[in-house]
Amino acid sequence: MDVKTLWNSTLLLHVQVYRLREFTLEWLQSLIYSDYRPLFTTQDEWTIWKWVMEVLWPFRYWTLWMSKRHTVTLHHVLTAYNNMFDHMDGVMQALAKKKTQWKEHVFLAVKLARQKCSKYYTDMSPATGMRLISAQILDPFRKLRPFRKWHNSIHIDPENETSYSSQYQEAFLKYVESE
């Protein structure tokens, strides 16, 4: 969560290695590389690999989802955190009574990640919380959506600086920045 590319890069590395596992095994079948065969990942290690990818996936989803938006995203912060908390709680619940060493390690890693997310989540001040709530209530995209249904000639266009949504968004952002 500190840097959006950190979790995503780790996950993409895992996904790529997992996809290439058959090719890597084929490569190791060559006599030239036979000395490296003992280093090839075991089936148990691939199982661990899949768990780690599963744990990291929501971090990738939310960081990419937020970074691709061209509108206000502040109101989605609570949803993103709650979704990640639910995911981490589910992983920890699934691993809570497991005694395999790697499952205990994954459990601990998820527990620490959850604590770090909780710290960020609880570090919000009343003012920050109020901004999040205000952003949810005043989100120009959601707020002006019903106008599109009222009359076809309104033509709300976010690219048009004179549109209702653009004017509303600009006024809201000025208010948030000044307050």
C-alpha positions as CSV (number, residue, x, y, z in Angstrom):
1,M,0.0,0.0,0.0
2,D,3.0,2.3,0.5
3,V,3.8,2.4,-3.2
4,K,1.2,1.2,-5.7
5,T,3.9,-0.6,-7.8
6,L,5.4,-2.6,-5.0
7,W,2.5,-5.1,-4.5
8,N,1.7,-5.1,-8.2
9,S,5.3,-5.8,-9.3
10,T,5.6,-8.6,-6.8
11,L,2.3,-10.1,-8.0
12,L,3.2,-9.7,-11.7
13,L,6.6,-11.4,-11.0
14,H,4.8,-14.3,-9.3
15,V,2.2,-14.6,-12.2
16,Q,4.9,-14.6,-14.8
17,V,7.0,-17.2,-13.0
18,Y,4.0,-19.4,-12.5
19,R,3.0,-19.1,-16.2
20,L,6.6,-20.1,-17.3
21,R,6.9,-23.1,-15.0
22,E,6.3,-25.7,-17.7
23,F,8.8,-24.0,-20.0
24,T,11.4,-23.8,-17.3
25,L,11.0,-27.5,-16.6
26,E,11.4,-28.2,-20.3
27,W,14.5,-26.0,-20.4
28,L,15.9,-28.0,-17.4
29,Q,15.4,-31.3,-19.2
30,S,18.3,-30.3,-21.5
31,L,21.6,-32.0,-20.7
32,I,23.3,-28.6,-20.7
33,Y,21.3,-27.4,-17.7
34,S,20.9,-30.7,-15.9
35,D,22.9,-29.4,-12.9
36,Y,20.1,-27.0,-12.2
37,R,17.3,-29.5,-12.1
38,P,17.4,-29.9,-8.3
39,L,16.7,-26.1,-8.0
40,F,13.4,-26.4,-9.9
41,T,10.3,-25.6,-7.8
42,T,8.5,-28.5,-6.2
43,Q,4.7,-29.0,-6.4
44,D,4.4,-27.9,-2.8
45,E,6.3,-24.7,-3.6
46,W,4.0,-24.1,-6.5
47,T,1.1,-24.5,-4.1
48,I,2.6,-21.8,-1.9
49,W,3.2,-19.6,-5.0
50,K,-0.5,-19.8,-5.8
51,W,-1.4,-18.8,-2.3
52,V,0.8,-15.8,-2.4
53,M,-0.7,-14.7,-5.7
54,E,-4.2,-15.1,-4.3
55,V,-3.3,-13.0,-1.2
56,L,-1.8,-10.2,-3.3
57,W,-4.5,-10.0,-6.0
58,P,-6.9,-7.5,-4.2
59,F,-4.0,-5.1,-3.7
60,R,-3.3,-5.1,-7.4
61,Y,-7.0,-4.8,-8.2
62,W,-7.6,-1.7,-6.0
63,T,-4.4,0.1,-6.9
64,L,-5.0,-0.3,-10.6
65,W,-8.7,0.5,-10.2
66,M,-8.0,3.7,-8.4
67,S,-5.1,4.8,-10.7
68,K,-7.2,4.3,-13.9
69,R,-10.0,6.6,-12.7
70,H,-10.2,10.0,-14.3
71,T,-12.7,11.3,-11.6
72,V,-12.6,11.8,-7.9
73,T,-11.7,8.5,-6.2
74,L,-11.6,9.7,-2.5
75,H,-15.0,8.2,-1.8
76,H,-13.8,4.7,-2.9
77,V,-11.1,4.6,-0.2
78,L,-13.4,3.1,2.4
79,T,-14.7,0.5,0.0
80,A,-11.2,-0.5,-1.0
81,Y,-10.0,-0.8,2.6
82,N,-13.1,-2.7,3.6
83,N,-12.7,-5.1,0.7
84,M,-9.0,-5.7,1.5
85,F,-9.8,-6.2,5.2
86,D,-12.5,-8.8,4.3
87,H,-10.0,-10.5,2.0
88,M,-7.2,-10.6,4.5
89,D,-9.6,-11.8,7.3
90,G,-10.8,-14.6,5.0
91,V,-7.2,-15.7,4.3
92,M,-6.3,-15.6,8.0
93,Q,-9.4,-17.5,8.9
94,A,-8.6,-20.2,6.3
95,L,-5.0,-20.5,7.7
96,A,-5.7,-19.9,11.4
97,K,-5.5,-23.5,12.5
98,K,-3.0,-24.8,9.9
99,K,0.2,-26.1,11.3
100,T,2.2,-26.4,8.1
101,Q,5.2,-24.0,8.3
102,W,4.6,-22.2,5.1
103,K,0.9,-21.6,6.0
104,E,1.9,-20.2,9.3
105,H,4.3,-17.8,7.4
106,V,1.6,-16.7,5.0
107,F,-0.8,-16.2,7.9
108,L,1.8,-14.0,9.7
109,A,2.5,-12.0,6.6
110,V,-1.2,-11.4,6.0
111,K,-1.6,-10.5,9.7
112,L,1.2,-7.9,9.5
113,A,-0.2,-6.5,6.2
114,R,-3.6,-6.2,7.8
115,Q,-2.0,-4.4,10.8
116,K,-0.3,-2.0,8.5
117,C,-3.5,-1.3,6.6
118,S,-5.3,-0.9,9.9
119,K,-2.8,1.7,10.9
120,Y,-3.4,3.8,7.8
121,Y,-7.1,3.3,8.2
122,T,-7.2,4.4,11.8
123,D,-4.8,7.3,11.3
124,M,-7.6,9.2,9.6
125,S,-8.5,12.2,11.5
126,P,-12.1,13.4,12.0
127,A,-11.4,16.0,9.2
128,T,-10.1,13.3,6.9
129,G,-13.1,11.1,7.6
130,M,-15.4,14.0,6.9
131,R,-13.7,14.5,3.6
132,L,-14.2,10.9,2.7
133,I,-17.8,11.0,3.7
134,S,-18.4,14.3,1.8
135,A,-16.7,12.9,-1.3
136,Q,-19.0,9.9,-1.2
137,I,-22.1,12.1,-0.9
138,L,-21.0,14.7,-3.4
139,D,-19.3,12.6,-6.0
140,P,-20.2,14.5,-9.3
141,F,-20.4,11.3,-11.4
142,R,-23.0,9.7,-9.2
143,K,-24.7,12.9,-8.2
144,L,-25.4,14.1,-11.8
145,R,-26.2,10.7,-13.3
146,P,-30.0,11.1,-12.8
147,F,-29.9,14.3,-14.9
148,R,-29.1,12.3,-18.0
149,K,-32.5,10.6,-17.7
150,W,-34.5,13.8,-17.2
151,H,-34.0,15.1,-20.7
152,N,-32.1,13.9,-23.7
153,S,-30.9,17.4,-24.7
154,I,-28.9,17.8,-21.5
155,H,-26.0,15.8,-22.9
156,I,-23.7,15.7,-19.8
157,D,-20.2,15.4,-21.1
158,P,-17.2,15.3,-18.7
159,E,-14.9,16.5,-21.5
160,N,-17.1,19.6,-21.9
161,E,-16.0,22.3,-19.5
162,T,-19.4,23.9,-19.6
163,S,-21.3,20.7,-18.7
164,Y,-23.1,20.4,-15.4
165,S,-20.8,17.6,-14.2
166,S,-17.7,19.5,-15.0
167,Q,-18.9,22.7,-13.3
168,Y,-20.1,20.8,-10.3
169,Q,-16.8,18.8,-10.0
170,E,-14.7,22.0,-10.3
171,A,-16.7,23.8,-7.6
172,F,-16.5,20.7,-5.3
173,L,-12.7,20.4,-5.8
174,K,-12.2,24.2,-5.1
175,Y,-14.2,23.8,-1.9
176,V,-12.3,20.7,-0.8
177,E,-8.9,22.4,-1.5
178,S,-9.8,25.6,0.3
179,E,-11.3,23.8,3.4
